[in-house]
Amino acid sequence: MLDFLKKIWKWVRTDGLLHIGYAALIFLSLEPFMPWWVAAIITVVLFIIKEIYDRHHGGCAEWHDIICDCIGLAYGIIIFLLKLWLR
C-alpha cells in the first residue's frame, strides 16, 4: 500500500495538489452565487484559459495540470453535494 501511495504522490506532486485545491476553491467560491453547473463550467473554462496562458507565455501547458484541476472540481462538487445533504 505504501508503494502505491508513493507512486500517486510522485505523479501528483506539489503542483498537482495546488491545482486540485484551487479548482475546488474556485468552484466552492462561485457556487453560492449561481447554479452549481454554471460554477462548474466557469471553473473548467478558467483552468483551460490558465493552461492556454501558460503555453503562450513561455510556460508549459500540461495534461497533468488539467487532470488535477478536474479532480479538484470533482472534490468541490462532492463537498457541495455533502453540504446539500447535511442541510
C-alpha positions as CSV (number, residue, x, y, z in Angstrom):
1,M,0.0,0.0,0.0
2,L,2.8,2.4,0.8
3,D,4.4,1.8,-2.6
4,F,1.0,2.7,-4.2
5,L,0.8,5.9,-2.2
6,K,4.4,6.8,-3.2
7,K,3.5,6.3,-6.9
8,I,0.5,8.5,-6.6
9,W,2.5,11.3,-4.8
10,K,5.2,11.0,-7.4
11,W,2.6,11.6,-10.1
12,V,0.6,14.3,-8.4
13,R,3.5,16.3,-6.8
14,T,3.0,19.6,-5.0
15,D,1.9,21.4,-8.2
16,G,-0.9,18.9,-8.7
17,L,-2.1,19.4,-5.1
18,L,-2.2,23.2,-5.8
19,H,-4.3,22.6,-8.9
20,I,-6.6,20.3,-7.0
21,G,-7.0,22.8,-4.2
22,Y,-7.5,25.9,-6.3
23,A,-10.0,24.2,-8.6
24,A,-12.1,23.1,-5.6
25,L,-11.8,26.6,-4.1
26,I,-12.9,28.4,-7.3
27,F,-15.9,26.1,-7.6
28,L,-16.9,26.5,-4.0
29,S,-16.5,30.3,-4.2
30,L,-18.7,30.6,-7.2
31,E,-21.4,28.1,-6.2
32,P,-23.2,30.3,-3.7
33,F,-23.8,33.0,-6.3
34,M,-25.0,30.9,-9.2
35,P,-26.3,27.4,-10.1
36,W,-23.8,24.7,-9.4
37,W,-23.5,23.6,-13.0
38,V,-22.7,27.2,-14.1
39,A,-20.0,27.4,-11.4
40,A,-18.6,24.1,-12.7
41,I,-18.5,25.4,-16.3
42,I,-16.8,28.6,-15.3
43,T,-14.2,26.6,-13.3
44,V,-13.4,24.4,-16.3
45,V,-13.1,27.5,-18.6
46,L,-10.8,29.2,-16.1
47,F,-8.4,26.3,-15.8
48,I,-8.3,25.8,-19.6
49,I,-7.6,29.5,-20.0
50,K,-4.8,29.2,-17.5
51,E,-3.2,26.4,-19.5
52,I,-3.5,28.4,-22.7
53,Y,-1.9,31.4,-21.0
54,D,1.0,29.2,-19.8
55,R,1.5,27.8,-23.3
56,H,1.7,31.3,-24.9
57,H,3.8,33.0,-22.2
58,G,6.8,30.7,-22.0
59,G,5.3,28.2,-19.5
60,C,4.4,24.6,-20.0
61,A,0.8,23.6,-20.6
62,E,0.4,20.0,-19.2
63,W,-2.3,17.4,-19.3
64,H,-1.2,16.7,-15.7
65,D,-2.5,20.1,-14.6
66,I,-5.9,19.7,-16.4
67,I,-6.4,16.2,-14.8
68,C,-5.6,17.6,-11.4
69,D,-8.0,20.5,-12.0
70,C,-10.7,18.0,-12.9
71,I,-10.0,16.1,-9.7
72,G,-10.3,19.3,-7.7
73,L,-13.5,20.2,-9.4
74,A,-14.9,16.7,-8.5
75,Y,-13.9,17.3,-4.9
76,G,-15.6,20.7,-4.9
77,I,-18.8,19.1,-6.3
78,I,-18.7,16.4,-3.7
79,I,-18.3,19.0,-0.9
80,F,-21.2,20.9,-2.4
81,L,-23.4,17.8,-2.5
82,L,-22.5,16.9,1.0
83,K,-23.4,20.4,2.1
84,L,-26.8,20.0,0.5
85,W,-27.3,16.6,2.0
86,L,-26.5,17.8,5.5
87,R,-29.0,20.7,5.5
